[in-house]
Amino acid sequence: MGFESKREEKEIKYAETRIYTDAEVHNYTEEELKSFKVKHDIPDLDELEKGPWPSFVADAKREALHRSKLPKDKMLVAPDVVEDMLGQLQLSFDDGETHWKHGGIVGIMGYGGGVIGRYSDLADKYPSIAHFHTLRVNQPASKFYDTGFLRTICDLWEYRGSGMMNLHGSTGDMVLLGTVTDQLEPIFFELTHVMDQDLGGSGSNLRTPSACIGKARCEFSCYDTQALSYELTNHYQDELHRPAFPYKFKFKFDGCPNGCVASIARSDMSFIGTWRDDIRIDQEAVKAYIAGDFQPNGGAHAGRDWGGFDIEKEVIGLCPTRCMVMEDGILKINNPECTRCMHCINVMPRALRPGLDTGISILCGAKAPILEGAQMSTLIVPFMKAEPPYDNIKEFIEKVWEWWMEEGKNRERLGELIQRKSLPAFLEVLGLPPAPQMVKAPRSNPYIFWKEEDVPGGWDRDIKGYRERHKR
């Protein structure tokens, strides 16, 4: 059964919400674009347009031209806001420092997180970007949009903001770049009342949960990423709306160990789909791959002749634990040794599939390099079932938060707290026994600091008796 919302979703009908006509939306030609020059000299940014890759500068110039030709009564932010943004960016390159002042989190009625304050320190030179606040908008699970929603929000942002958007930020949100303070409340009202849409998280709060496409379209997904993301987003609304944490906290949901949202590298708590039974094997399909009847990797590498498929070289020899072998034309897997790297399944998806006893692994502590450098998540729970109403997962989350909020310093992410207090201290709070899967690398420190209750006889045991029992 597919994922279904618990509440009726509002259908956005663009015919009823639109602000601009088709002629106003498509109001310039490619010839006009070629001859268009922004009002500031931006040589370094012009250089960024060169080369084979798409350029944000080219997109910004399109938007600048578009705004210059829109009716002035159909914009509540200055028409030249994009041009001033480009001019200030060029000056930042020249000076080797940013000219944006972080304004903290700009509050709106009843909501402490969601708007990122930005102010220019060159307001006299670039008046249209004196305020340049950024809004995060809570994206739908797995980023499924319909065109009515997208067109409506584009019109809204053209009218009340700069027209520039980022799909999507590292948190996952749709990011609306640049508006003035006076427009924040009207934008928030229209998002919530007209579009039935919430802001995303900003500041020291729960950031917007982000999920891969999951069971909606992926046959490898081991749990319903959309359902879990939706449930936790709604259940923890207060943590999203009102910053009360030591610092930001991110959930990300990967349906399988392929990690398409990179949760292991980008989230304080990663939920990665896994299985605890055996990989399913279709031996006839294995033979078909070997015979060349099926293309390996789902045909992803079909642009060149790589020669015949070699299962020893391309699958068995690349298994990190060497847990696979061909014997008498039969593929055998020593499943207890499998680390769920997904390589064999990715190469031969018609022959190999994840097991049927599925759930999640929970990892904690990933972050970008702000204070203590970049960190990857540490495996904390090797396997847990992920089924509605997800009470087992919520119980785990709240134990983690209680410890982090009690012990965490200001601007200290969960991973940094674990690093400072130690993994054993974290496991003790969670009531979990240490497990080999939690070890990232062989121990470099030869000392283990035991607790008295872990030592038979405690600290006052009879050492003479011990030595008597262990004579050389």
VOBABA-858417 format. One line per 2 residues: their letters; for each residue x, y, z of C-alpha. Coordinates in Angstrom, 1 decimal, decimal comma, padded with zeros to 4 digits, always signed. Example, Ala and Ser with C-alpha at 12.3 -4.5 7.8 and 13.67 -1.06 7.14 Angstrom:
// residues 2
AS	+012,3:-004,5:+007,8 | +013,7:-001,1:+007,1;
This chain:
// residues 472
MG	+000,0:+000,0:+000,0 | +001,4:+003,4:-000,9;
FE	+002,1:+006,3:+001,4 | -001,0:+008,4:+002,2;
SK	-001,2:+011,6:+004,1 | -003,2:+011,6:+007,4;
RE	-005,0:+014,8:+006,4 | -006,6:+016,0:+003,3;
EK	-004,1:+017,7:+001,1 | -005,1:+021,1:-000,4;
EI	-005,0:+021,1:-004,2 | -003,4:+024,3:-005,6;
KY	-005,2:+025,5:-008,7 | -002,8:+027,8:-010,5;
AE	-005,6:+029,4:-012,5 | -007,0:+030,7:-009,2;
TR	-003,6:+031,7:-007,6 | -001,6:+033,0:-010,5;
IY	-000,3:+036,6:-010,4 | +001,4:+036,9:-013,9;
TD	+000,1:+036,3:-017,3 | +001,8:+034,0:-019,8;
AE	+003,2:+037,0:-021,6 | +004,6:+038,4:-018,4;
VH	+006,2:+035,0:-017,5 | +007,8:+034,7:-020,9;
NY	+008,7:+038,4:-021,4 | +012,1:+038,3:-023,1;
TE	+013,8:+036,7:-026,0 | +017,1:+034,9:-026,2;
EE	+018,4:+037,7:-028,5 | +017,6:+040,2:-025,7;
LK	+019,4:+038,1:-023,2 | +022,6:+038,0:-025,4;
SF	+022,7:+041,8:-025,4 | +021,6:+042,3:-021,7;
KV	+024,2:+043,8:-019,3 | +023,6:+044,2:-015,6;
KH	+024,1:+047,7:-014,3 | +027,3:+046,8:-012,4;
DI	+030,7:+045,7:-013,7 | +031,0:+042,0:-012,8;
PD	+034,1:+040,6:-014,6 | +034,7:+037,7:-012,2;
LD	+031,1:+036,6:-012,4 | +031,1:+036,8:-016,2;
EL	+034,0:+034,4:-016,1 | +031,9:+031,9:-014,1;
EK	+029,5:+031,6:-017,1 | +032,2:+030,1:-019,2;
GP	+032,8:+026,4:-019,5 | +030,6:+023,3:-020,0;
WP	+028,7:+023,4:-016,7 | +025,4:+025,3:-015,9;
SF	+026,1:+028,6:-014,1 | +024,1:+030,3:-011,4;
VA	+025,3:+033,6:-012,9 | +023,6:+032,9:-016,2;
DA	+020,4:+032,0:-014,3 | +020,7:+035,2:-012,2;
KR	+021,1:+037,3:-015,4 | +018,0:+035,8:-016,9;
EA	+016,1:+036,7:-013,7 | +017,5:+040,2:-013,7;
LH	+016,3:+040,7:-017,3 | +012,9:+039,2:-016,6;
RS	+012,4:+041,6:-013,6 | +013,5:+044,6:-015,6;
KL	+010,6:+044,0:-018,1 | +007,8:+043,1:-015,5;
PK	+005,2:+045,8:-014,7 | +006,5:+047,8:-011,7;
DK	+003,1:+047,4:-009,9 | +003,5:+043,6:-010,0;
ML	+006,6:+043,6:-007,8 | +006,8:+044,5:-004,1;
VA	+010,6:+044,2:-004,0 | +012,9:+046,5:-006,2;
PD	+013,2:+045,4:-009,8 | +017,0:+045,6:-009,7;
VV	+017,4:+043,4:-006,6 | +019,2:+040,6:-008,6;
ED	+021,5:+043,1:-010,3 | +022,5:+044,6:-006,9;
ML	+023,1:+041,1:-005,5 | +025,5:+040,3:-008,4;
GQ	+027,2:+043,7:-007,9 | +027,8:+043,0:-004,2;
LQ	+029,0:+039,5:-004,9 | +031,6:+040,8:-007,4;
LS	+032,8:+043,3:-004,7 | +033,0:+040,4:-002,2;
FD	+035,4:+038,7:-004,7 | +037,4:+041,9:-005,0;
DG	+037,7:+042,4:-001,3 | +038,1:+038,7:-000,3;
ET	+035,4:+038,9:+002,3 | +031,6:+038,7:+002,4;
HW	+029,5:+041,8:+002,6 | +026,4:+040,0:+004,1;
KH	+025,7:+040,5:+007,7 | +024,0:+037,5:+009,3;
GG	+020,9:+038,8:+010,9 | +020,2:+035,7:+013,0;
IV	+016,7:+034,2:+012,7 | +014,0:+036,7:+011,9;
GI	+010,9:+035,8:+013,8 | +007,4:+035,8:+012,4;
MG	+004,2:+035,6:+014,3 | +004,1:+032,3:+016,3;
YG	+007,2:+030,9:+014,7 | +010,7:+031,1:+015,9;
GG	+012,5:+029,4:+013,1 | +012,3:+029,4:+009,3;
VI	+013,6:+032,8:+008,1 | +017,3:+033,4:+007,8;
GR	+018,2:+037,1:+008,4 | +020,5:+038,7:+005,8;
YS	+021,5:+042,3:+005,7 | +024,0:+044,1:+003,4;
DL	+026,8:+046,1:+005,0 | +026,8:+048,2:+001,8;
AD	+023,2:+049,3:+001,8 | +024,1:+052,7:+000,5;
KY	+025,8:+051,3:-002,6 | +023,3:+048,5:-003,1;
PS	+020,0:+049,7:-001,6 | +017,7:+047,1:-003,1;
IA	+019,5:+044,4:-001,0 | +019,7:+046,3:+002,2;
HF	+017,5:+043,5:+003,5 | +017,9:+040,1:+001,8;
HT	+016,2:+037,5:+004,0 | +016,0:+033,9:+003,0;
LR	+013,1:+031,6:+003,7 | +013,2:+027,9:+003,9;
VN	+010,1:+026,1:+002,8 | +009,3:+022,6:+004,0;
QP	+009,6:+020,3:+001,0 | +007,2:+017,4:+000,5;
AS	+008,5:+014,0:+001,4 | +010,8:+012,8:-001,4;
KF	+010,3:+016,2:-003,1 | +007,2:+015,3:-005,1;
YD	+005,7:+018,5:-006,4 | +002,8:+019,2:-008,7;
TG	+003,1:+022,0:-011,3 | +000,2:+024,0:-009,7;
FL	+002,2:+024,3:-006,5 | +005,5:+025,2:-008,3;
RT	+004,0:+027,8:-010,5 | +002,1:+029,4:-007,6;
IC	+005,2:+029,6:-005,4 | +007,2:+031,0:-008,3;
DL	+004,7:+033,8:-008,8 | +004,5:+034,5:-005,1;
WE	+008,3:+034,8:-004,8 | +008,5:+037,0:-008,0;
YR	+005,9:+039,3:-006,5 | +007,1:+039,5:-002,9;
GS	+010,8:+038,5:-003,2 | +013,7:+038,5:-005,5;
GM	+012,4:+035,7:-007,8 | +015,6:+033,7:-007,0;
MN	+015,2:+030,2:-005,6 | +017,4:+027,2:-004,7;
LH	+016,0:+023,7:-005,2 | +017,2:+022,3:-002,9;
GS	+019,5:+023,3:+000,0 | +021,6:+020,9:+002,0;
TG	+018,9:+020,6:+004,6 | +016,4:+019,6:+001,8;
DM	+014,2:+022,7:+001,8 | +013,1:+024,7:-001,1;
VL	+015,1:+027,9:-000,5 | +013,6:+031,3:-001,4;
LG	+016,5:+033,8:-001,7 | +016,1:+037,4:-000,8;
TV	+013,2:+039,6:+000,4 | +012,7:+042,6:+002,7;
TD	+011,5:+042,5:+006,3 | +008,1:+044,0:+005,5;
QL	+007,2:+041,1:+003,2 | +007,9:+038,3:+005,7;
EP	+004,5:+038,2:+007,4 | +002,5:+038,4:+004,1;
IF	+004,6:+035,6:+002,6 | +004,1:+033,5:+005,6;
FE	+000,4:+034,1:+005,6 | +000,1:+033,2:+001,9;
LT	+002,2:+030,1:+002,3 | +000,2:+028,8:+005,2;
HV	-003,3:+030,0:+004,4 | -003,4:+029,9:+000,6;
MD	-000,9:+027,2:-000,2 | -001,3:+025,0:+002,9;
QD	+002,5:+025,0:+003,2 | +004,8:+025,2:+006,2;
LG	+008,2:+026,9:+006,5 | +011,3:+024,7:+007,0;
GS	+013,5:+024,7:+010,1 | +016,2:+027,3:+010,7;
GS	+018,3:+028,1:+013,7 | +019,0:+025,8:+016,7;
NL	+016,0:+023,6:+016,1 | +015,0:+020,4:+014,2;
RT	+015,7:+021,1:+010,6 | +013,3:+019,9:+007,8;
PS	+013,5:+016,1:+007,6 | +014,7:+014,9:+004,1;
AC	+014,0:+011,6:+002,5 | +015,0:+009,7:-000,6;
IG	+012,3:+008,6:-003,0 | +011,8:+005,4:-001,1;
KA	+009,1:+002,9:-001,9 | +007,4:+005,4:-004,2;
RC	+009,7:+004,4:-007,1 | +012,7:+002,4:-005,7;
EF	+012,6:-001,4:-005,5 | +015,6:-001,5:-003,1;
SC	+013,9:+000,6:-000,4 | +013,7:-001,4:+002,9;
YD	+011,2:+000,9:+004,6 | +008,7:+003,7:+003,7;
TQ	+011,0:+006,7:+003,9 | +008,1:+009,0:+002,9;
AL	+005,9:+007,8:+005,7 | +008,6:+008,0:+008,4;
SY	+009,6:+011,5:+007,2 | +006,0:+012,7:+007,2;
EL	+005,3:+011,2:+010,7 | +008,4:+012,7:+012,3;
TN	+007,8:+016,1:+010,6 | +004,3:+016,3:+012,0;
HY	+005,1:+014,8:+015,4 | +007,9:+017,1:+016,1;
QD	+006,4:+020,4:+014,8 | +007,2:+022,2:+018,0;
EL	+010,9:+021,3:+017,6 | +010,8:+022,5:+014,0;
HR	+009,1:+025,8:+014,8 | +010,7:+027,0:+018,1;
PA	+014,5:+026,8:+018,4 | +015,4:+025,3:+021,8;
FP	+018,3:+023,0:+021,0 | +022,1:+023,7:+021,6;
YK	+022,4:+023,8:+017,8 | +020,8:+022,5:+014,6;
FK	+019,6:+018,8:+014,4 | +019,0:+017,0:+011,1;
FK	+017,1:+013,8:+010,3 | +017,6:+012,2:+006,9;
FD	+016,1:+009,0:+005,6 | +017,8:+006,6:+003,2;
GC	+015,7:+003,7:+002,0 | +018,6:+001,4:+001,5;
PN	+022,4:+001,5:+002,0 | +022,9:+003,1:-001,4;
GC	+022,3:+006,3:+000,6 | +020,8:+008,6:-002,1;
VA	+020,4:+011,5:+000,3 | +023,8:+010,9:+001,8;
SI	+022,4:+010,7:+005,4 | +025,6:+009,1:+006,7;
AR	+027,5:+012,3:+005,9 | +024,9:+015,0:+006,4;
SD	+022,6:+014,3:+009,3 | +022,8:+014,2:+013,1;
MS	+020,5:+011,1:+013,0 | +020,6:+008,9:+009,9;
FI	+017,9:+006,3:+009,2 | +019,3:+003,8:+006,6;
GT	+017,2:+001,0:+005,3 | +018,6:-002,5:+005,8;
WR	+017,7:-006,2:+006,2 | +018,7:-008,9:+008,7;
DD	+018,0:-012,1:+006,7 | +019,6:-013,4:+003,6;
IR	+020,0:-011,6:+000,2 | +017,5:-013,1:-002,2;
ID	+019,1:-014,8:-005,1 | +017,6:-015,8:-008,5;
QE	+020,1:-018,3:-009,8 | +018,6:-018,3:-013,3;
AV	+019,1:-014,6:-013,5 | +022,7:-014,9:-012,3;
KA	+023,3:-017,3:-015,2 | +021,6:-014,8:-017,6;
YI	+023,9:-012,1:-016,5 | +026,9:-014,3:-017,0;
AG	+025,6:-015,3:-020,4 | +025,2:-011,6:-021,4;
DF	+021,4:-011,8:-021,6 | +021,0:-009,0:-019,1;
QP	+023,0:-005,8:-019,0 | +024,8:-005,3:-015,7;
NG	+024,2:-002,1:-013,6 | +020,7:-001,8:-015,2;
GA	+022,4:-000,6:-018,4 | +023,8:+002,5:-016,7;
HA	+027,3:+002,0:-018,3 | +026,0:+001,2:-021,8;
GR	+027,6:+004,2:-023,6 | +030,8:+002,2:-024,3;
DW	+031,8:-001,4:-025,1 | +033,2:-002,8:-021,8;
GG	+033,5:-006,3:-023,1 | +031,6:-009,4:-021,7;
FD	+030,4:-009,4:-018,1 | +032,8:-011,0:-015,7;
IE	+031,1:-011,9:-012,5 | +034,4:-012,8:-010,8;
KE	+036,0:-009,5:-011,7 | +033,0:-007,2:-011,4;
VI	+031,1:-008,6:-008,5 | +032,8:-011,3:-006,4;
GL	+036,3:-009,8:-006,5 | +034,9:-006,4:-005,5;
CP	+033,0:-007,6:-002,4 | +034,6:-005,9:+000,5;
TR	+034,3:-008,9:+002,8 | +034,8:-011,6:+000,2;
CM	+031,6:-013,3:+001,3 | +030,6:-014,4:-002,2;
VM	+031,7:-017,4:-004,3 | +030,6:-019,3:-007,4;
ED	+030,6:-023,0:-006,9 | +029,4:-025,4:-009,7;
GI	+027,6:-022,6:-011,4 | +025,8:-021,5:-008,3;
LK	+026,3:-018,1:-006,6 | +026,7:-018,5:-002,8;
IN	+026,7:-015,8:-000,2 | +028,0:-016,1:+003,4;
NP	+025,3:-013,7:+004,6 | +026,6:-013,2:+008,2;
EC	+029,7:-011,6:+006,7 | +027,8:-009,3:+004,4;
TR	+028,1:-005,6:+005,3 | +025,2:-004,4:+003,0;
CM	+027,4:-002,4:+000,7 | +024,8:-003,0:-002,1;
HC	+027,5:-003,4:-004,8 | +026,4:-006,9:-005,9;
IN	+022,7:-005,9:-005,9 | +023,4:-002,7:-007,9;
VM	+025,4:-004,7:-010,6 | +022,9:-007,5:-010,8;
PR	+019,5:-006,1:-009,7 | +017,5:-008,8:-011,6;
AL	+019,4:-011,6:-009,8 | +020,0:-010,2:-006,3;
RP	+017,6:-008,3:-004,0 | +017,5:-007,2:-000,3;
GL	+016,1:-009,7:+002,1 | +012,5:-009,7:+003,3;
DT	+013,1:-009,0:+007,1 | +013,6:-005,3:+006,6;
GI	+014,0:-002,3:+008,9 | +016,5:+000,5:+009,6;
SI	+020,0:+001,1:+011,0 | +020,2:+004,3:+013,0;
LC	+023,5:+006,3:+012,9 | +024,3:+009,4:+014,8;
GA	+026,7:+012,3:+014,6 | +027,4:+013,4:+011,0;
KA	+028,0:+017,1:+010,3 | +029,8:+019,6:+008,1;
PI	+033,1:+021,2:+009,1 | +032,0:+024,0:+011,4;
LE	+033,7:+023,6:+014,8 | +035,5:+020,2:+015,0;
GA	+035,7:+019,4:+011,3 | +033,6:+017,1:+009,2;
QM	+032,3:+013,9:+010,8 | +030,5:+010,8:+009,4;
ST	+027,8:+009,2:+011,4 | +028,5:+006,4:+013,9;
LI	+026,4:+003,3:+013,8 | +024,4:+003,1:+017,0;
VP	+021,5:+000,7:+016,3 | +022,4:-002,0:+013,8;
FM	+018,7:-003,0:+013,2 | +015,3:-001,7:+014,3;
KA	+011,9:-002,2:+012,8 | +010,4:+000,8:+011,1;
EP	+006,6:+000,4:+011,2 | +003,8:+002,8:+012,1;
PY	+003,2:+004,4:+014,6 | +007,1:+004,4:+014,9;
DN	+006,9:+004,6:+018,7 | +010,2:+002,7:+019,1;
IK	+012,0:+005,3:+016,9 | +010,4:+008,2:+018,7;
EF	+011,5:+006,8:+022,1 | +015,1:+006,5:+020,8;
IE	+015,1:+010,1:+019,4 | +013,8:+011,5:+022,7;
KV	+016,5:+009,8:+024,7 | +019,1:+011,3:+022,4;
WE	+017,6:+014,8:+022,6 | +017,3:+014,7:+026,4;
WW	+021,0:+013,9:+026,8 | +022,1:+016,4:+024,1;
ME	+020,0:+019,2:+025,5 | +021,3:+018,6:+029,0;
EG	+025,0:+018,1:+028,1 | +025,5:+019,9:+024,8;
KN	+027,3:+023,3:+024,7 | +026,1:+026,2:+022,6;
RE	+026,6:+025,4:+018,9 | +027,8:+021,9:+019,6;
RL	+026,3:+019,3:+017,3 | +025,4:+015,8:+018,6;
GE	+028,5:+014,3:+016,9 | +030,8:+016,7:+018,7;
LI	+029,1:+016,0:+022,0 | +029,6:+012,2:+021,5;
QR	+033,3:+012,9:+020,6 | +033,7:+015,0:+023,8;
KS	+031,9:+012,8:+026,2 | +032,8:+009,4:+024,5;
LP	+030,8:+006,8:+022,7 | +030,5:+004,6:+025,8;
AF	+028,9:+007,5:+027,7 | +026,4:+007,9:+024,9;
LE	+025,6:+004,2:+024,8 | +025,1:+004,2:+028,6;
VL	+022,5:+007,0:+028,3 | +020,7:+005,1:+025,6;
GL	+020,8:+001,8:+027,5 | +022,5:+000,0:+024,6;
PP	+025,4:-002,5:+024,9 | +028,5:-001,9:+022,8;
AP	+028,5:-003,9:+019,6 | +031,3:-004,6:+017,0;
QM	+029,3:-002,8:+014,3 | +029,8:+000,5:+016,2;
VK	+033,6:+000,4:+015,7 | +034,7:+002,8:+013,0;
AP	+038,4:+001,9:+013,0 | +040,8:-000,3:+015,1;
RS	+041,5:+001,2:+018,5 | +044,5:+003,5:+018,6;
NP	+044,4:+004,2:+022,3 | +045,5:+001,0:+024,2;
YI	+043,8:+002,1:+027,5 | +040,3:+001,0:+028,5;
FW	+038,9:+002,9:+031,5 | +036,8:+000,3:+033,4;
KE	+034,0:+001,1:+035,9 | +034,2:-000,5:+039,3;
ED	+031,0:-002,5:+038,8 | +032,5:-004,0:+035,6;
VP	+035,5:-005,4:+037,5 | +035,0:-008,7:+039,4;
GG	+035,6:-007,8:+043,0 | +035,6:-004,1:+042,4;
WD	+038,7:-001,9:+043,2 | +039,3:-003,6:+046,6;
RD	+039,7:-007,1:+045,3 | +042,5:-009,3:+046,7;
IK	+045,4:-008,9:+044,3 | +047,3:-011,6:+046,0;
GY	+044,6:-014,1:+045,3 | +044,4:-013,0:+041,7;
RE	+048,2:-013,5:+041,3 | +048,0:-016,9:+042,9;
RH	+045,4:-018,0:+040,4 | +047,4:-016,6:+037,5;
KR	+050,9:-017,9:+038,2 | +053,3:-017,8:+035,3;
